[in-house]
């Protein structure tokens, strides 16, 4: 193991926080280790100690101490999965791509998932710098924005953070939705269960969340809705519908014990509008066939 030196040459690295840069550049090094060497001053920029919040400048010279790394397992997936993801692309240009993310696909790898959509797309496109602009739950299908350039990623993330993004969802809920219920505005609080799972509940101490609902079709046992988000809280639509006694079909976290079973979570990110510079990205993803089949079953 030897000391490594890196030179900041690429425009996309300029302005990036050094902790985020190192996490990406030092493949196989745990995040905790990256922050440890930063805190101890073992990483130097132009010969000086820096903080994790330091932002890189063009031609910065980084000194990185000797590190033991564990190579990540190669990203492996079937040819069928590759074809499925390619077919799911609804828009692509030199800056970004948008997928109609299939139900059941995690957007990124984690402790129990070797690779998610972004890791597989990096391999398929041979573009290691692809990054997610936002997240979708594993069981939610629909529009997922992935950026090819860091400059575009920063613009998109700022738009999400500043609530300038428009998001519309299609969903199927249990029972007949009240025609008078057009907006749900309830504070939501994130918490962890005793077994460590992330959940959300309505709580006056939580953060403000607003969802507008529009009835698309009604049946005796279920309602097809369109939801527009004004805030982007975790599980917002799922908890807001449950609060009205109409949980989303197939929701294994928030449905009632007596709720009918469904083959999947019936929640689909239908439309995404993201302002980018002087232009805007405006894309739609058709509802997945599996969710269409569930609605036909209830509406028939």
N, C-alpha and C positions, 0 to 999 in steps of 0.2 A: 504493500500500500504506500502510495506517495502523495505528496501535496499536488493538487490540481489547480490550474489557472484557466479562467474563462474570460473571454473578451466580449463585451456587449456590442454586437455589430448589427443585429437585425432590428429594423425599425419597430417591429411588434413587441420587442422586449423593453424598449425605451419607455419609461414611465411606470413600469410594473413594479409592485412591491417585491422586495428581495425574497421574502419568505415564500410567496407564491411562485416566484421564478425558480427557487431551489427545489421546492416540492415537485415541480414538473421536470426540472433538469436532472435531479438525482434519483433516477428511477431505482426502485428497490430500497430506498432509505425511508424508514418510517417518519411520519410527520413530527412525532415527539423528538426524534433525533435531530431533525433539521432545526427545530426551535431551540434545542439544547445547545447546539454549536453556535447558534446566533447569540443566545444569552451569554455564553461564556466568552464571546469575542473571538472565537476561532475562525470565523469568516471575516475576511478583510476586503474592503473595497478601496482600491488605490492606496493600499497600505494602512488604512484606518479602520477602526472598529465602527460598526454601524448597528442600528436598531432594526428589528424585524419590519418596521414600517418604512424603512428607507426605500425610495423609488429610484430605479436604475436610470442612468444617463448614458447617452451614446459614448462608446469607447471606455466605459468603466472596466477596470481590470479586477476580477474577483479571485481571491485566494481561498481555496476550499481545503480543509484539513483532510488527512487520510481517513477514509471511511470504509467500514465493512458493509457491503451491500448484499442483499439477497435478490437475485434476479426474479422478476415477476414471471409467473407461468405464462407461456405463450397463449395469446388469445385464440381459442379454438371454437369453431362453430361449424355447423353442417353447411353443405352447399345449398340445401333447401332453405336454411335460415338466411343465407346471403341473398338468395333470389327473393325471398319474402321482404327483406329490408330494401332491396333495390326497387321492387315493385311498389313499396310504400312511399317512395319519394314523390311529393306533390309539387315541389319547386326546388330548383338548384341554379346557382350562378357562381361566379368566381369568389364571392364573399361569404356565401352561406348556403345552407340547404334546410328544407323543411320536410319532415317525415309525417306521415299518418301513422304514428306509432301503434303497432299492434297491441291488443290486450295481452297482458301476461309478460311483457318485456320490461325489465328494469331499465331505467335510463342510464345507469352507470353501475359498475361493479361495487361490491361491498364485502362484508365479512363472510357472507354465505353465498355470494354470487361472484363467480370468477370474472365475468365480463358482462357489461350492459350494452345498450344500443351505441353509446358514444365510443366505447372501446372497439366494438365490432366495426363501426363505420371508419374509425381511424385505420384499421387493418385493411378493410376493403378498398379504401381510397388511397392508402399509403400516405395519409396526412396526419402525422402524430400530433399536430397542433389544433386539431378539431376540439371545440369546447362547447358545452351546453350553455345556452343563454338563460335557461330556466329549467324547471323540473315538472314531470308528470308522475303521478303515482303509478306503480307497476300495473295495477289493474285498470287504469284509465287509458283509453285509446285516444288518438287524435293528434292535433298539430303540435309538433315538437321542433323548436328552432335550434339548430346547431351552426355555430360560426366557424369559418375557416381562418379568419384574421382577428388578431386581438383588438385592433382598432374598432372593428364592427362589433365584437363581443362587448366592449366597453360601452358603446352607444346603446346596444340592445339592453344590457343590464341596467344602465341608467334610466332607460325608458320604463322598464319594469319597476324599478325602485321608486320612480317619481309618479307612478300610476298613470302613465300616458299610453299604456298598452290596452287595447280592447280585446276581451276574451269572451267568446260565446261557447256554451256547452249545450249538448243534447243529453237528456236523461229520461229514464223511465222510473216512475215512482209508484209505490204501492197505493192502491185506492184511487178515489176521485178527488183530485186537487180542487180546492175551493177557488171558484172563479174570481172571488174578491181578493184573494191573496196574490198581489202582484209584486210586492217587495217584502223581503225579510231583512230586518236590520237588528241584529243581536250581537252582543259582545261575546267573543270566543276566547277561551283560555286553554293553552296547551299544558298537558301534564303527562306523566308516565305512569303506567299501571304498575302493580306490585311486581310483575314479571318483566318490567323494563320496556314495554311497548309504548310507542308514542300515540297519544290520543288527544282529542279536543272535546270540550264541552261548553255549553252556554253558561256564562258566568259574568256577573256585573263587574268583576274585577279584570276581565279580559280586554282584548283589543276590539275596537269597533270593526264590524264586518257587515257589508251590505251586498245582497244579491237580489236582482230583479228576475222575476219569473214570468213566462208567457206560455199559455197552454197551446200546444200544437194539435194534439188529438186527445180525446178521452174515451175510455172504455169502462166497462163495469168494474174491472178489478185493478186497473192501472191507468196512469196518465203519462203521455209523452209531453215533456216540457222542454223549453229552451231557457237557459239561464245566462244572464249577463253579470259579470263580476265587476264590482266597483272597488273591491279590495281583494287582496290575494292571500288570505289566511289559509293555513294548513287545514285541509279537509273541510273547507268552508261550505261548499254546496252540500256535502254529505250531512253535515251537522245541521245546517239550516233546514233542509228538507225533513230530517228526523224531528226537529223541533216543532214542525207543523203536523206531526203524526203521519207523515208520508215518506218513510225512508226509501232510498234508492234500491231497486231490485238488485239482488246479488251482493249487497254490502255486508261483508262478514264482520265488520267492526261496529256499525251503528244501527243495523236493522234490529227489529224487535224479535224476541224468540219465536213468536207466532208468524213471522213474515214468511211468505212463500219463497221457495228456493229458486235460484236462477243460475245458469251456467257461467255467468260472469257478472262483474260490476257493470251496471248499465249506465255508464257515464262516459261521454265522448266529447273531447275538445274539438268543436266543430270549426271555429273560425279564430284567426289570430291576426290582429292588426298592430304592427310595430312601427312607429316613426323612426326613420334612420336618415339623419342629415336633412336634406331638403326633400326627401322622398319618403315613402312608407311601404312597408311590406304588408300585403293584404292577401291572405291565403285561406282557403277552405279545404277541409278534409272530409270526404264522404263517410257517413256512418258505417262502421264495420258490419259485414254480413251477419256475424254472430249476434249482434245487438238488433239488427233488423229482424232476424228470425224470432227473437224473443218478443219483440213488439207484435209481430204478426200472430204469434201464439195467444197473446193477451187480447188483441184487438179483434181476432177472428170470431 
